[in-house]
Amino acid sequence: MSKETRMIRLYELCASEPDLVFSPYCWRVRLALAHKRLPFEGLPVGFMEKEKIAFADSRLVPVLTDGDTVVKESLDILEYLDRTYPQAPLGLDSDAGRARVRFISELILRHITPVIFKPSLMAIYEAQPESAKGYFRESREKRFGCTLEQLHATADASEAHKALGALESQLKNMPYLDGTQPGATDFVVAAHLIFSWVFGFQYWEDDSAVGQWFTRLLEAYAEVAGPVKRQIDPAAAQYRAA
């Protein structure tokens, strides 16, 4: 089957509304697919629907199928896309490029995601179907050693804003983290901001360097794949950058 005739399918985590995609790992892939202008079919997978991806020997999304090829793990998928579809490169064609993106991913997971996750925690919980809320609560409370409500109570808007300080400084000097054109670094970082943004949590000003960069990325995505589905939580307003 040629590249022109095979369909790319992306199995991705969804909320009670199947088109409300919030997983940052799935958004990494969505942004990369749009950047390369590759049409794809998004297939929603809920927390309680792991049987949908059993064929990939995986219990986690994203999972991408491209004809007979099956790829799992978001960074492995990005590397596969850059090898297979070299147009609009992601910067993953060298050991140095791949190592850089994996390092940035680890930094984001350790220093930004934990801070921006707390304010949006209850919004994510409420967005799940009733059948998945018990699993979400039990698994997260086991991971963090406290109730969702206790964890949410530790959310601090100022911490979330400060966490983006280095990103703001870097983007004042160049339009994208990967230079003059967006690449995998941009998509990995932006995906973790989209994670909360789809619920209305925005920790940057619209006219800041981060805000302008984020808007450019989303406009480019929407041009190919349409607008991003959002479900705004009323509590999000108190965390917005002043």
Backbone hydrogen bonds, N-H to C=O, Kabsch-Sander energy under -0.5 kcal/mol:
donor,donor_aa,acceptor,acceptor_aa,energy
5,T,2,S,-0.8
6,R,2,S,-1.6
8,I,39,P,-0.6
9,R,65,T,-2.7
10,L,41,E,-2.9
11,Y,9,R,-0.6
11,Y,63,V,-3.1
12,E,10,L,-0.6
12,E,43,L,-2.2
14,C,45,V,-1.5
15,A,17,E,-0.9
15,A,20,L,-1.2
16,S,127,A,-2.9
20,L,17,E,-2.4
21,V,19,D,-1.2
22,F,13,L,-0.6
22,F,20,L,-0.5
23,S,13,L,-0.5
27,W,23,S,-2.0
28,R,24,P,-1.7
29,V,25,Y,-1.0
30,R,26,C,-2.4
31,L,27,W,-2.5
32,A,28,R,-1.6
33,L,29,V,-2.7
34,A,30,R,-2.3
35,H,31,L,-2.3
36,K,32,A,-2.0
37,R,34,A,-1.2
38,L,33,L,-2.8
41,E,8,I,-2.4
42,G,40,F,-0.6
43,L,10,L,-3.2
45,V,12,E,-2.6
49,E,46,G,-2.0
52,K,49,E,-2.0
53,I,50,K,-1.5
54,A,51,E,-1.0
56,A,53,I,-1.4
57,D,54,A,-2.1
58,S,53,I,-1.1
63,V,11,Y,-1.4
64,L,71,V,-3.3
65,T,9,R,-2.5
66,D,69,T,-2.7
67,G,7,M,-1.1
69,T,66,D,-1.8
71,V,64,L,-3.0
73,E,62,P,-1.2
77,I,73,E,-2.2
78,L,74,S,-2.2
79,E,75,L,-2.1
80,Y,76,D,-2.2
81,L,77,I,-2.7
82,D,78,L,-2.1
83,R,79,E,-1.9
84,T,80,Y,-2.7
85,Y,81,L,-2.7
98,R,94,S,-2.4
99,A,95,D,-2.5
100,R,96,A,-2.3
101,V,97,G,-2.0
102,R,98,R,-2.0
103,F,99,A,-2.1
104,I,100,R,-2.6
105,S,101,V,-2.4
106,E,102,R,-1.8
107,L,103,F,-2.2
108,I,104,I,-2.5
109,L,105,S,-2.3
110,R,106,E,-1.8
111,H,107,L,-2.7
112,I,108,I,-1.9
113,T,108,I,-2.7
115,V,112,I,-0.6
116,I,112,I,-2.3
117,F,113,T,-1.8
118,K,114,P,-1.0
120,S,116,I,-0.7
121,L,117,F,-0.7
121,L,118,K,-1.1
124,I,120,S,-2.3
125,Y,121,L,-2.1
126,E,122,M,-2.7
127,A,123,A,-1.3
128,Q,125,Y,-1.4
132,A,129,P,-2.1
133,K,129,P,-1.1
134,G,130,E,-0.7
136,F,132,A,-2.6
137,R,133,K,-2.7
138,E,134,G,-2.6
139,S,135,Y,-2.7
140,R,136,F,-2.1
141,E,137,R,-2.6
142,K,138,E,-1.9
143,R,139,S,-1.7
144,F,140,R,-2.4
145,G,141,E,-1.6
146,C,141,E,-0.7
151,L,147,T,-2.3
152,H,148,L,-2.8
153,A,149,E,-1.7
154,T,150,Q,-0.5
154,T,151,L,-1.3
155,A,152,H,-1.7
160,A,156,D,-1.7
161,H,157,A,-2.2
162,K,158,S,-2.5
163,A,159,E,-2.0
164,L,160,A,-0.5
164,L,161,H,-1.1
165,G,162,K,-2.1
168,E,164,L,-2.4
169,S,165,G,-2.2
170,Q,166,A,-2.2
171,L,167,L,-2.2
172,K,168,E,-0.8
172,K,169,S,-0.6
173,N,170,Q,-1.3
174,M,170,Q,-0.5
176,Y,179,G,-1.6
179,G,176,Y,-1.7
184,A,90,L,-2.4
187,F,183,G,-2.0
188,V,184,A,-2.6
189,V,185,T,-2.1
190,A,186,D,-3.0
191,A,187,F,-1.9
192,H,188,V,-0.8
192,H,189,V,-0.9
193,L,189,V,-0.7
193,L,190,A,-1.0
194,I,190,A,-2.6
195,F,191,A,-1.5
196,S,193,L,-0.8
197,W,193,L,-2.4
198,V,194,I,-2.4
199,F,196,S,-1.7
200,G,197,W,-2.3
201,F,196,S,-1.8
202,Q,200,G,-0.8
208,S,205,E,-1.4
212,Q,208,S,-2.6
213,W,209,A,-2.1
214,F,210,V,-2.9
215,T,211,G,-2.2
216,R,212,Q,-2.2
217,L,213,W,-2.1
218,L,214,F,-2.3
219,E,215,T,-2.6
220,A,216,R,-2.0
221,Y,217,L,-2.0
222,A,218,L,-2.9
223,E,219,E,-1.8
224,V,220,A,-0.8
224,V,221,Y,-1.1
225,A,221,Y,-3.3
226,G,222,A,-1.7
231,Q,198,V,-3.1
233,D,199,F,-2.9
236,A,233,D,-2.1
237,A,234,P,-0.9
238,Q,235,A,-0.9
239,Y,236,A,-1.8
240,R,237,A,-1.1
241,A,202,Q,-0.9
